[in-house]
Amino acid sequence: MPLSERAQQLIPKATIISFADCPYQQAAIAIWQQADDQTPYLSDSDLDTLVNLETNLLFSSQQARKLRDNATFIVDNAPAMISGLEALKQYSLEYFGDSEKNAITPYFDHLITVMKKF
């Protein structure tokens, strides 16, 4: 399944912060680090290797496969950032009177509009 344009835009921005305190074997960490550096999804082979190295990752690997296989649909149909910004606007404005709301609302609206174009 090809990735949507939106998914392709988001993938380079997603990185794992640090493996410094990761409690797994170095070989497993190397697989994650390579995926993080190169930004592909983990392949079935990678996930199988991880489970062979760390058997406690079986359930997580099954979840990862589901997410990977449905990534395009998930990204295209779950505009979480927009929903979050709209909720932030709604709850933030409750702290202000009408005149202050009128002054602040355009800033929220502008941010939401720009993010919708992304």
Buried (B, 14 or more C-beta within 10 A) or exposed (E): EEBBEEBEEBBEEEEEEEBEEEEBEEEBBEBBBEBBEEEEBBEEEBBEBBBEBBEEBEEEBEEBBEEBEEBBEBBEEEBEEBEEBBEEBEEEBEEEEEEEBEEBBEEBEEBBEEBEEE
